[in-house]
Amino acid sequence: MQQNQRGTSGTEQPTATEATPGRRTRTLPPMQVFHDILAGRAPNRRTPGVLWPDFDTQTHVRLWRDRRPFCLRPTIDASNPEVVEEPCAFVSVHDDHFGHICSETVPRIPQTLADAPDLPLYFSSARPMGPQDMAPVFRAILDWLHVPLERLRFVYRPTLFRELHVAAQAEQLNGPPPPPEYLDLLEERIADNLPPVTPEGVVYVSRAQLSPESGRMAGERYLAFCLQQAGVQVIYPEMLSLPEQMRIYAGARHLVFAEGSAVHGRQLLGRLDQEIWILRRRPRSHIALHQLEPRCRALHYVASQAGGLTVTNAEGWRVSHSMCSLYRVDAVLEHFEGLGVPLGRIWRNKLFERQRDEDVLSWLRAVYHPTIAPWLRPHNTDEAMLGQFEALGLQHLTKEAAALMKAHR
């Protein structure tokens, strides 16, 4: 197989963003084009399923996280591939996780649509599928970006692409800021989605309605109740359509997130005159730092976490993204008071502590249940878990916690 290439990267093609006189200064790498490229099934999001030439030295076309190429070289049976003769664009893997779609799939879409406006758009998948089989969250995000459904294609079986175009991943998890041109392209795509609005007021984006094993802040339901009593708009993203979420985000002067995947939803919007606040659920977390900073007037992380309960997986790692965290109540109250929300007038510690304890036990019940997902199944000893209760000042719950763990072992 042969490829047209510059170094090992493929041919850099003149694009619409370069060719239009007076248009923005280019800050995105040009789309690249490869010839005779083999692709196939994507068993998971870390293996998008495209066998790029000189795979280990490729840069822009691979999946990036933490400022480095993250994807794995796929193994594809090349003995009898389907052949696609027409030029196509490859975007990413089909996914059903909101945060990963926003932070790893979306960053290739605006440039692909701008610079390859007529090409079929290919996504790799773990199973045979068509546009009608997309995960609802995947479909909602593509609709938000006005991706034409008639151009969607999915690659599952070994396929040889005679000409395959691909845009660079403009954003990545824990990566550098996006190029300004990328935000220009994103804003152009969604310009008609949002009514003119002057951001005002405080919006709190809660995780309190998620299942316990998703990770939680113990007592967050009480926090959300008090905020509503104080006049704050509290939303649960999973209960709203994506356009409703985005309109509420865009209309907030102070947008406060409980740390989690919903934060990445803000990456579906461009630059707005607002402040974003993230209540930390994990120690020293700076989730989406460089992705959000260019999109807002100011970004803040609130040291709202006072430790938490975690399980240890089969590899011996603490599963921190599913931990049950405890609040530093004084920091939370001080934060909202600083935004003009008189939370302290409503807050009652005894009621909060009752809710906190209920949440801790429901989390424990969920992660020790026999049907829990294998990646979250605890491999730590009961004694190690009870030791965490003691260290966090939850010793009054150890007897009930021990009984829960014993019942599910």
VEXROTOR-859019 format. One record per residue: residue number from 1; x, z, y of N, C-alpha, C in turn. Coordinates in steps of 0.02 Angstrom, whole numbers, plus 50000, padded with zeros to 5 digits. Layout:
N
NUM|X|Z|Y|X|Z|Y|X|Z|Y
...
//
This chain:
409
1|50042|50000|49941|50000|50000|50000|50044|50000|50062
2|50022|49964|50114|50060|49961|50175|50020|49992|50231
3|50055|50015|50282|50022|50041|50340|50057|50016|50403
4|50019|50004|50455|50049|49993|50521|50060|50061|50551
5|50120|50074|50577|50133|50141|50600|50185|50141|50655
6|50185|50195|50693|50238|50210|50740|50269|50274|50715
7|50331|50273|50691|50359|50330|50656|50320|50340|50592
8|50290|50400|50583|50249|50413|50524|50177|50426|50543
9|50157|50407|50605|50093|50431|50630|50039|50379|50631
10|50053|50316|50618|50002|50266|50624|50005|50233|50693
11|49971|50176|50701|49973|50140|50763|49930|50175|50815
12|49959|50184|50875|49920|50213|50930|49885|50155|50966
13|49819|50157|50968|49780|50102|50995|49761|50113|51068
14|49762|50060|51109|49734|50067|51177|49661|50089|51171
15|49640|50132|51215|49573|50162|51209|49534|50154|51273
16|49470|50168|51268|49426|50163|51327|49449|50210|51382
17|49473|50269|51363|49492|50317|51415|49555|50295|51452
18|49595|50252|51421|49654|50225|51455|49637|50161|51493
19|49591|50122|51466|49581|50055|51490|49537|50052|51553
20|49493|50100|51563|49447|50097|51619|49482|50117|51684
21|49486|50072|51733|49520|50088|51796|49486|50148|51830
22|49527|50192|51857|49500|50249|51895|49475|50306|51852
23|49479|50298|51787|49454|50352|51744|49505|50408|51739
24|49487|50463|51709|49528|50523|51705|49599|50509|51682
25|49644|50553|51700|49712|50550|51675|49712|50570|51602
26|49748|50532|51561|49748|50547|51489|49788|50609|51475
27|49756|50656|51440|49790|50716|51416|49781|50724|51341
28|49742|50681|51311|49733|50680|51238|49778|50627|51207
29|49806|50640|51149|49842|50586|51114|49794|50529|51099
30|49817|50467|51103|49773|50411|51084|49751|50417|51011
31|49693|50389|50995|49673|50385|50925|49725|50344|50887
32|49734|50360|50824|49781|50323|50782|49742|50284|50729
33|49773|50230|50707|49742|50189|50656|49791|50180|50598
34|49763|50187|50537|49802|50180|50476|49770|50125|50433
35|49811|50096|50390|49786|50044|50346|49797|50063|50273
36|49749|50046|50231|49751|50060|50159|49761|50134|50146
37|49712|50173|50167|49714|50246|50161|49664|50268|50107
38|49688|50310|50062|49646|50335|50008|49615|50402|50029
39|49550|50409|50017|49515|50471|50031|49469|50487|49972
40|49445|50548|49970|49401|50568|49915|49366|50633|49930
41|49348|50668|49878|49309|50730|49882|49346|50784|49922
42|49308|50823|49960|49335|50881|49996|49308|50944|49962
43|49346|50975|49918|49320|51033|49882|49308|51094|49926
44|49341|51097|49984|49332|51152|50030|49357|51129|50099
45|49346|51172|50150|49364|51150|50217|49439|51145|50228
46|49479|51176|50185|49551|51170|50192|49578|51106|50162
47|49538|51071|50125|49560|51009|50093|49513|50952|50114
48|49523|50924|50174|49477|50872|50198|49475|50809|50156
49|49525|50800|50112|49518|50746|50063|49545|50679|50082
50|49587|50675|50134|49618|50611|50153|49692|50615|50138
51|49717|50566|50101|49788|50565|50082|49826|50524|50134
52|49842|50558|50189|49879|50524|50243|49949|50506|50218
53|49976|50449|50240|50044|50431|50219|50094|50482|50248
54|50148|50493|50211|50198|50542|50233|50163|50608|50252
55|50122|50631|50207|50074|50685|50222|50107|50745|50255
56|50163|50767|50229|50193|50829|50253|50220|50824|50324
57|50232|50764|50348|50259|50756|50416|50207|50731|50466
58|50145|50720|50443|50092|50700|50489|50076|50758|50536
59|50052|50741|50596|50036|50793|50645|49963|50789|50666
60|49946|50745|50712|49880|50746|50743|49822|50736|50694
61|49833|50699|50640|49777|50682|50597|49759|50739|50548
62|49802|50788|50541|49789|50842|50493|49749|50899|50525
63|49722|50943|50483|49686|51002|50507|49737|51054|50529
64|49728|51080|50590|49773|51130|50617|49738|51197|50626
65|49775|51251|50612|49756|51319|50630|49820|51357|50648
66|49813|51404|50693|49870|51447|50711|49931|51406|50731
67|49919|51349|50765|49972|51307|50792|50015|51273|50738
68|49986|51263|50679|50024|51229|50627|49976|51191|50582
69|50000|51137|50549|49957|51102|50501|49936|51149|50445
70|49872|51148|50430|49844|51197|50383|49816|51165|50320
71|49799|51102|50323|49765|51070|50267|49813|51057|50209
72|49783|51049|50150|49820|51037|50089|49817|50964|50069
73|49871|50941|50038|49873|50872|50013|49821|50865|49957
74|49775|50817|49961|49726|50808|49908|49755|50771|49848
75|49725|50783|49791|49741|50744|49731|49683|50697|49718
76|49697|50632|49719|49643|50582|49715|49661|50531|49661
77|49614|50516|49619|49623|50465|49568|49619|50396|49600
78|49675|50362|49603|49679|50298|49638|49670|50238|49591
79|49649|50250|49529|49646|50196|49480|49591|50145|49493
80|49535|50168|49520|49479|50122|49530|49438|50143|49591
81|49467|50141|49650|49431|50166|49709|49379|50116|49734
82|49329|50142|49766|49284|50100|49806|49324|50077|49866
83|49314|50015|49887|49352|49987|49943|49306|49975|50002
84|49325|50001|50061|49288|49990|50123|49329|49944|50166
85|49304|49884|50176|49342|49833|50213|49335|49840|50289
86|49277|49864|50313|49266|49866|50385|49304|49923|50417
87|49325|49917|50479|49357|49973|50514|49309|50033|50519
88|49337|50093|50509|49298|50154|50510|49336|50208|50548
89|49300|50262|50565|49332|50321|50594|49321|50380|50548
90|49374|50418|50535|49367|50480|50497|49364|50538|50547
91|49317|50584|50536|49309|50640|50582|49334|50705|50551
92|49301|50726|50497|49319|50792|50469|49281|50802|50404
93|49282|50863|50379|49246|50881|50319|49175|50905|50338
94|49126|50889|50297|49060|50918|50306|49064|50993|50292
95|49033|51034|50336|49039|51106|50330|48972|51138|50344
96|48965|51201|50322|48903|51237|50335|48916|51303|50371
97|48977|51312|50398|48994|51373|50433|48997|51359|50508
98|48954|51392|50546|48947|51378|50617|49014|51381|50654
99|49051|51436|50645|49113|51445|50682|49164|51392|50666
100|49171|51373|50603|49221|51323|50584|49201|51253|50608
101|49136|51238|50608|49115|51173|50634|49132|51168|50708
102|49115|51220|50746|49127|51219|50818|49202|51214|50834
103|49243|51248|50796|49313|51254|50814|49358|51204|50778
104|49334|51171|50725|49377|51127|50686|49349|51056|50676
105|49283|51049|50677|49253|50983|50669|49237|50951|50737
106|49203|50988|50779|49184|50963|50844|49243|50936|50885
107|49302|50968|50883|49357|50945|50926|49381|50873|50916
108|49359|50840|50863|49377|50769|50855|49320|50723|50877
109|49261|50750|50889|49202|50707|50898|49198|50674|50967
110|49206|50710|51023|49198|50676|51088|49245|50617|51097
111|49308|50624|51078|49355|50568|51086|49337|50511|51038
112|49318|50528|50976|49300|50476|50928|49242|50435|50955
113|49191|50467|50982|49133|50431|51008|49150|50390|51070
114|49197|50415|51111|49216|50380|51172|49261|50320|51157
115|49309|50329|51112|49360|50279|51101|49346|50232|51042
116|49299|50250|50999|49280|50207|50943|49203|50205|50941
117|49172|50178|50993|49100|50185|51002|49057|50149|50951
118|49085|50103|50914|49044|50064|50867|49061|50074|50794
119|49111|50115|50780|49134|50121|50710|49091|50169|50671
120|49082|50157|50605|49052|50207|50561|49093|50271|50563
121|49059|50328|50559|49092|50393|50564|49091|50426|50495
122|49149|50437|50466|49154|50464|50398|49171|50538|50399
123|49135|50575|50357|49150|50645|50342|49160|50650|50267
124|49208|50690|50245|49216|50702|50174|49171|50759|50153
125|49152|50761|50089|49104|50811|50065|49124|50835|49996
126|49096|50891|49977|49110|50920|49911|49065|50892|49857
127|49013|50855|49877|48965|50827|49829|48937|50763|49858
128|48906|50721|49816|48875|50661|49843|48820|50679|49893
129|48817|50646|49950|48766|50663|49999|48758|50607|50049
130|48703|50610|50084|48689|50565|50140|48670|50607|50200
131|48654|50575|50257|48636|50613|50317|48578|50661|50306
132|48533|50644|50261|48475|50687|50248|48495|50751|50211
133|48555|50754|50184|48578|50812|50145|48623|50859|50185
134|48634|50844|50249|48678|50885|50289|48651|50957|50295
135|48697|51005|50299|48677|51073|50313|48641|51075|50380
136|48587|51115|50386|48550|51116|50450|48594|51131|50511
137|48642|51177|50503|48685|51193|50560|48730|51134|50579
138|48753|51097|50529|48794|51038|50542|48753|50985|50579
139|48692|50975|50555|48647|50926|50588|48633|50947|50660
140|48621|51012|50671|48604|51036|50738|48661|51023|50787
141|48723|51035|50765|48780|51026|50809|48791|50952|50824
142|48783|50908|50773|48790|50837|50786|48735|50813|50834
143|48675|50839|50826|48621|50820|50872|48638|50842|50944
144|48666|50901|50951|48685|50926|51018|48734|50878|51052
145|48778|50849|51012|48830|50804|51038|48806|50731|51039
146|48744|50719|51021|48715|50651|51021|48755|50604|50976
147|48772|50628|50917|48806|50585|50869|48753|50542|50835
148|48758|50476|50837|48707|50432|50807|48704|50440|50731
149|48647|50460|50705|48642|50472|50633|48653|50408|50593
150|48634|50351|50622|48641|50289|50584|48715|50270|50574
151|48760|50301|50609|48831|50286|50600|48865|50333|50551
152|48829|50384|50526|48860|50434|50482|48869|50407|50412
153|48927|50422|50383|48942|50407|50314|48977|50467|50283
154|48972|50474|50217|49004|50530|50183|49044|50503|50124
155|49106|50526|50118|49150|50503|50064|49158|50560|50014
156|49144|50543|49951|49147|50592|49897|49192|50567|49840
157|49180|50506|49820|49220|50477|49765|49282|50443|49794
158|49334|50429|49754|49394|50396|49780|49376|50332|49817
159|49401|50326|49878|49384|50270|49922|49447|50247|49958
160|49457|50182|49960|49513|50152|49995|49487|50121|50060
161|49511|50146|50116|49492|50120|50182|49545|50071|50205
162|49523|50009|50218|49571|49959|50241|49595|49974|50312
163|49551|50004|50353|49571|50021|50422|49535|50085|50442
164|49573|50137|50453|49543|50203|50467|49571|50231|50533
165|49525|50245|50579|49543|50272|50644|49531|50347|50644
166|49572|50385|50680|49563|50457|50682|49588|50484|50749
167|49548|50530|50778|49566|50564|50840|49603|50628|50825
168|49642|50651|50872|49677|50715|50864|49626|50772|50868
169|49643|50828|50838|49602|50889|50841|49617|50923|50907
170|49572|50917|50955|49585|50940|51023|49586|51016|51030
171|49555|51051|50982|49555|51125|50983|49567|51149|50911
172|49592|51209|50905|49603|51238|50839|49596|51314|50843
173|49582|51345|50786|49579|51418|50783|49647|51447|50801
174|49648|51493|50848|49709|51527|50870|49761|51477|50895
175|49737|51424|50926|49782|51372|50950|49788|51372|51026
176|49821|51321|51053|49831|51316|51125|49767|51294|51160
177|49766|51296|51227|49707|51274|51264|49693|51200|51250
178|49630|51179|51255|49614|51108|51246|49638|51068|51305
179|49655|51005|51295|49674|50961|51351|49615|50954|51399
180|49627|50953|51464|49572|50945|51512|49530|50883|51498
181|49561|50830|51475|49522|50769|51460|49471|50781|51406
182|49488|50824|51358|49439|50839|51305|49377|50873|51335
183|49388|50921|51380|49330|50954|51411|49290|50904|51454
184|49325|50856|51486|49289|50804|51522|49243|50765|51476
185|49270|50744|51419|49230|50705|51371|49171|50746|51344
186|49184|50809|51328|49131|50853|51302|49076|50861|51354
187|49095|50874|51416|49044|50884|51468|49003|50821|51480
188|49035|50763|51476|48997|50701|51483|48945|50693|51428
189|48963|50712|51367|48917|50703|51311|48856|50748|51316
190|48864|50808|51343|48809|50856|51344|48776|50862|51412
191|48796|50820|51459|48772|50827|51529|48696|50827|51533
192|48663|50786|51493|48590|50782|51497|48555|50837|51457
193|48592|50878|51421|48562|50931|51380|48542|50992|51420
194|48574|51002|51478|48566|51064|51516|48534|51051|51584
195|48483|51089|51602|48455|51083|51669|48502|51112|51720
196|48499|51090|51783|48541|51121|51834|48524|51195|51840
197|48575|51237|51840|48563|51309|51841|48621|51344|51876
198|48605|51397|51911|48656|51441|51939|48661|51502|51894
199|48718|51512|51861|48723|51569|51815|48708|51635|51850
200|48667|51677|51817|48651|51742|51846|48633|51790|51789
201|48640|51854|51803|48619|51905|51756|48667|51915|51699
202|48647|51961|51654|48688|51980|51596|48650|51960|51532
203|48685|51927|51486|48658|51910|51420|48703|51942|51368
204|48672|51974|51319|48711|52003|51264|48694|51965|51200
205|48745|51940|51166|48738|51901|51104|48754|51948|51046
206|48703|51965|51008|48708|52018|50957|48719|51990|50887
207|48751|52032|50845|48758|52019|50773|48713|52065|50732
208|48672|52104|50764|48638|52159|50731|48589|52137|50677
209|48567|52074|50678|48519|52051|50628|48552|52016|50569
210|48619|52010|50569|48653|51978|50513|48655|52024|50453
211|48665|51995|50394|48669|52035|50333|48730|52080|50337
212|48727|52140|50306|48781|52188|50312|48849|52161|50291
213|48851|52121|50238|48916|52098|50213|48949|52048|50259
214|48913|52025|50311|48943|51981|50361|48989|52019|50408
215|48989|52085|50402|49027|52127|50449|48981|52149|50505
216|48992|52210|50529|48947|52236|50580|48980|52290|50621
217|48950|52303|50678|48965|52363|50717|48910|52413|50701
218|48929|52468|50670|48879|52518|50650|48846|52547|50712
219|48780|52542|50714|48742|52566|50771|48726|52512|50822
220|48742|52450|50807|48730|52397|50857|48656|52387|50871
221|48614|52399|50823|48542|52392|50835|48519|52440|50890
222|48548|52500|50890|48530|52547|50943|48557|52523|51011
223|48618|52496|51011|48645|52468|51073|48600|52413|51100
224|48579|52368|51056|48536|52313|51078|48470|52339|51105
225|48442|52389|51073|48379|52419|51097|48388|52448|51168
226|48442|52485|51178|48454|52515|51244|48466|52462|51297
227|48502|52409|51280|48514|52356|51328|48449|52323|51349
228|48405|52311|51301|48340|52282|51318|48301|52328|51365
229|48304|52393|51351|48269|52441|51394|48298|52440|51465
230|48362|52423|51471|48395|52421|51536|48387|52353|51570
231|48351|52307|51540|48337|52243|51572|48385|52187|51554
232|48429|52198|51505|48475|52145|51483|48441|52099|51433
233|48453|52034|51439|48427|51987|51390|48471|51991|51327
234|48442|52012|51272|48478|52017|51208|48454|51960|51163
235|48501|51922|51137|48481|51866|51093|48516|51873|51026
236|48483|51845|50975|48509|51841|50907|48514|51767|50892
237|48574|51738|50895|48581|51665|50891|48548|51633|50831
238|48551|51668|50774|48523|51640|50712|48447|51632|50716
239|48415|51662|50766|48343|51657|50773|48322|51605|50825
240|48370|51571|50855|48355|51522|50907|48380|51453|50886
241|48350|51401|50913|48378|51334|50903|48443|51329|50943
242|48485|51281|50923|48548|51274|50958|48539|51257|51032
243|48494|51211|51051|48484|51199|51122|48462|51261|51160
244|48420|51303|51129|48400|51365|51162|48460|51411|51174
245|48502|51418|51122|48562|51459|51130|48605|51434|51188
246|48617|51369|51190|48662|51341|51240|48634|51349|51310
247|48568|51341|51318|48538|51349|51384|48544|51421|51408
248|48535|51468|51362|48542|51539|51381|48614|51555|51398
249|48661|51530|51358|48732|51542|51373|48749|51515|51442
250|48728|51453|51455|48746|51421|51518|48714|51455|51578
251|48659|51491|51568|48624|51523|51623|48647|51593|51638
252|48697|51619|51602|48719|51688|51610|48778|51692|51658
253|48775|51739|51704|48833|51753|51747|48884|51794|51708
254|48859|51841|51668|48901|51882|51625|48876|51872|51553
255|48915|51839|51512|48897|51824|51443|48937|51870|51398
256|48903|51916|51364|48936|51968|51324|48923|51955|51251
257|48976|51947|51212|48970|51934|51140|48990|51996|51100
258|48952|52010|51047|48980|52051|50993|49026|52005|50955
259|49088|52023|50947|49138|51979|50917|49115|51951|50850
260|49119|51885|50843|49099|51852|50781|49096|51777|50792
261|49071|51741|50743|49071|51668|50746|49030|51640|50803
262|48980|51678|50827|48940|51653|50883|48983|51639|50944
263|49040|51673|50950|49085|51660|51006|49104|51587|51008
264|49114|51556|50950|49135|51486|50948|49080|51439|50973
265|49018|51463|50974|48965|51422|51002|48977|51405|51075
266|49011|51449|51109|49026|51435|51180|49072|51375|51188
267|49107|51355|51133|49148|51296|51135|49107|51232|51136
268|49042|51237|51126|48999|51178|51131|48979|51164|51202
269|49001|51207|51249|48989|51197|51320|49056|51186|51355
270|49051|51160|51415|49111|51149|51455|49125|51205|51503
271|49149|51187|51562|49170|51236|51612|49111|51259|51654
272|49103|51325|51659|49048|51356|51696|49073|51414|51737
273|49039|51427|51793|49057|51483|51836|49026|51546|51808
274|49058|51575|51757|49033|51636|51727|49091|51675|51699
275|49078|51739|51687|49127|51782|51653|49103|51793|51581
276|49151|51791|51535|49136|51802|51464|49170|51867|51444
277|49133|51909|51409|49157|51973|51384|49147|51975|51309
278|49196|51999|51273|49190|52004|51200|49203|52076|51179
279|49153|52107|51148|49160|52175|51122|49196|52170|51055
280|49256|52196|51053|49297|52189|50992|49266|52224|50933
281|49267|52189|50876|49246|52217|50812|49307|52231|50767
282|49362|52199|50784|49424|52206|50746|49480|52226|50794
283|49527|52265|50771|49580|52288|50816|49620|52230|50846
284|49632|52233|50911|49675|52186|50947|49654|52113|50941
285|49592|52101|50922|49568|52033|50916|49566|51997|50984
286|49588|51935|50984|49581|51892|51043|49548|51826|51021
287|49492|51832|50987|49458|51774|50959|49445|51722|51014
288|49463|51660|50999|49450|51602|51042|49479|51608|51112
289|49532|51646|51120|49561|51660|51186|49574|51596|51225
290|49616|51551|51197|49636|51492|51235|49582|51439|51237
291|49532|51444|51194|49477|51397|51197|49426|51416|51251
292|49416|51480|51262|49366|51502|51311|49394|51507|51382
293|49457|51525|51389|49485|51535|51456|49475|51474|51502
294|49487|51413|51479|49478|51356|51525|49404|51342|51541
295|49358|51373|51504|49287|51357|51512|49250|51406|51558
296|49283|51457|51582|49247|51508|51621|49290|51534|51678
297|49259|51573|51722|49294|51601|51779|49341|51656|51758
298|49321|51696|51707|49363|51750|51682|49340|51768|51612
299|49389|51788|51570|49376|51807|51501|49405|51876|51489
300|49365|51921|51459|49387|51990|51448|49372|52010|51376
301|49416|52052|51348|49406|52082|51282|49400|52157|51292
302|49344|52185|51268|49330|52256|51278|49353|52294|51217
303|49394|52345|51228|49421|52387|51173|49366|52434|51149
304|49316|52405|51117|49255|52442|51099|49257|52469|51028
305|49310|52455|50990|49313|52472|50919|49355|52534|50908
306|49329|52580|50867|49364|52642|50852|49377|52647|50777
307|49406|52595|50749|49419|52594|50677|49360|52568|50638
308|49370|52562|50573|49315|52537|50532|49331|52540|50458
309|49279|52527|50419|49284|52529|50346|49296|52458|50320
310|49344|52451|50275|49357|52385|50246|49365|52392|50171
311|49351|52337|50136|49366|52334|50065|49430|52294|50056
312|49462|52304|49998|49523|52267|49981|49507|52216|49927
313|49528|52154|49937|49511|52101|49889|49561|52100|49831
314|49553|52050|49787|49594|52046|49726|49667|52036|49742
315|49683|52007|49800|49753|51996|49819|49783|52057|49855
316|49743|52108|49864|49768|52168|49897|49762|52168|49973
317|49726|52118|50001|49718|52114|50073|49653|52147|50095
318|49655|52179|50153|49593|52206|50182|49552|52148|50210
319|49488|52147|50194|49443|52092|50216|49416|52112|50285
320|49456|52101|50336|49439|52128|50402|49380|52092|50435
321|49370|52028|50420|49314|51992|50453|49246|52016|50428
322|49245|52054|50373|49182|52081|50348|49180|52157|50352
323|49221|52186|50395|49226|52258|50400|49165|52288|50435
324|49154|52352|50423|49103|52389|50459|49138|52432|50511
325|49133|52412|50574|49170|52443|50628|49129|52496|50663
326|49165|52543|50693|49134|52597|50732|49147|52585|50806
327|49100|52606|50847|49107|52598|50919|49148|52654|50951
328|49185|52636|51002|49207|52684|51052|49152|52688|51104
329|49108|52735|51095|49048|52738|51136|49064|52741|51210
330|49114|52781|51229|49130|52787|51300|49151|52720|51329
331|49188|52680|51291|49210|52615|51316|49151|52567|51324
332|49104|52570|51278|49045|52527|51282|49002|52545|51342
333|48989|52608|51351|48949|52630|51408|48983|52611|51473
334|49048|52623|51477|49085|52607|51538|49084|52533|51553
335|49090|52492|51501|49088|52419|51510|49022|52397|51542
336|48967|52417|51513|48903|52394|51540|48887|52425|51607
337|48908|52486|51619|48899|52515|51686|48936|52472|51737
338|48995|52447|51719|49033|52404|51764|48999|52339|51780
339|48953|52316|51736|48914|52256|51749|48848|52271|51784
340|48839|52334|51804|48778|52353|51839|48721|52370|51793
341|48736|52382|51729|48684|52399|51680|48687|52475|51669
342|48635|52512|51689|48636|52586|51684|48624|52611|51614
343|48668|52593|51569|48658|52609|51498|48659|52684|51485
344|48701|52720|51522|48707|52791|51510|48643|52830|51522
345|48599|52804|51564|48535|52839|51577|48488|52837|51517
346|48499|52788|51474|48453|52778|51418|48482|52805|51353
347|48548|52803|51347|48583|52817|51285|48574|52890|51263
348|48559|52899|51198|48554|52965|51168|48599|52966|51106
349|48651|53007|51108|48701|53006|51055|48672|53022|50986
350|48624|53068|50982|48597|53086|50917|48560|53027|50885
351|48523|52990|50926|48489|52931|50900|48539|52878|50878
352|48591|52869|50919|48643|52820|50901|48677|52839|50835
353|48696|52902|50828|48732|52923|50768|48689|52916|50706
354|48624|52927|50713|48580|52917|50656|48579|52844|50634
355|48575|52799|50684|48576|52727|50669|48644|52706|50642
356|48698|52733|50670|48765|52717|50646|48772|52735|50572
357|48750|52794|50553|48756|52816|50483|48715|52772|50436
358|48656|52753|50457|48615|52708|50416|48650|52641|50406
359|48681|52616|50458|48716|52551|50454|48777|52556|50409
360|48813|52611|50413|48872|52619|50370|48852|52618|50296
361|48800|52654|50280|48779|52658|50210|48748|52592|50186
362|48713|52557|50228|48684|52493|50207|48740|52442|50197
363|48793|52445|50238|48851|52401|50227|48884|52417|50160
364|48894|52480|50146|48926|52500|50083|48884|52477|50024
365|48819|52486|50030|48774|52466|49975|48779|52391|49963
366|48786|52352|50016|48789|52279|50010|48854|52256|49979
367|48911|52283|50002|48975|52258|49977|48991|52283|49907
368|48958|52336|49885|48968|52360|49816|48914|52336|49768
369|48868|52296|49793|48814|52271|49750|48844|52220|49701
370|48821|52219|49639|48850|52174|49588|48846|52100|49606
371|48799|52081|49650|48792|52010|49666|48833|51989|49726
372|48876|52033|49752|48916|52015|49811|48961|51956|49795
373|48975|51916|49846|49019|51857|49837|49088|51879|49811
374|49118|51841|49766|49182|51861|49736|49237|51876|49787
375|49238|51839|49843|49292|51849|49892|49285|51915|49929
376|49226|51948|49924|49216|52012|49958|49211|52070|49909
377|49212|52056|49844|49204|52108|49794|49262|52159|49800
378|49246|52223|49807|49300|52273|49817|49344|52281|49756
379|49409|52284|49769|49458|52297|49716|49496|52363|49730
380|49477|52396|49784|49506|52461|49799|49473|52515|49757
381|49504|52572|49751|49475|52628|49714|49421|52662|49757
382|49376|52697|49723|49326|52736|49760|49360|52788|49804
383|49414|52817|49779|49449|52868|49817|49477|52840|49882
384|49503|52778|49879|49529|52747|49939|49474|52735|49991
385|49415|52715|49967|49360|52705|50014|49337|52771|50044
386|49330|52822|50003|49308|52887|50029|49360|52915|50077
387|49424|52899|50066|49475|52921|50113|49466|52890|50182
388|49440|52829|50184|49425|52797|50248|49369|52835|50284
389|49319|52857|50246|49264|52895|50276|49292|52958|50310
390|49336|52992|50275|49365|53054|50302|49404|53040|50366
391|49445|52988|50364|49487|52973|50422|49448|52953|50483
392|49388|52925|50473|49346|52902|50529|49296|52954|50553
393|49300|53014|50525|49253|53066|50545|49184|53057|50515
394|49180|53023|50459|49116|53011|50425|49111|53052|50361
395|49145|53108|50359|49147|53148|50298|49078|53174|50278
396|49033|53179|50325|48965|53201|50308|48928|53149|50265
397|48956|53088|50260|48924|53035|50219|48958|53025|50152
398|49012|53063|50138|49051|53048|50078|49012|53060|50014
399|48971|53110|50012|48933|53123|49951|48886|53065|49935
400|48850|53042|49985|48803|52987|49974|48842|52922|49961
401|48898|52913|49994|48939|52854|49982|48966|52852|49911
402|48989|52909|49887|49015|52912|49818|48961|52895|49768
403|48900|52919|49781|48844|52905|49735|48827|52830|49735
404|48830|52798|49795|48815|52726|49799|48866|52685|49760
405|48930|52702|49769|48982|52665|49734|48978|52674|49659
406|48964|52736|49637|48958|52750|49566|48900|52712|49536
407|48845|52706|49572|48785|52672|49546|48798|52598|49535
408|48843|52569|49574|48854|52496|49571|48917|52477|49534
409|48958|52524|49513|49019|52507|49477|49002|52481|49406
//
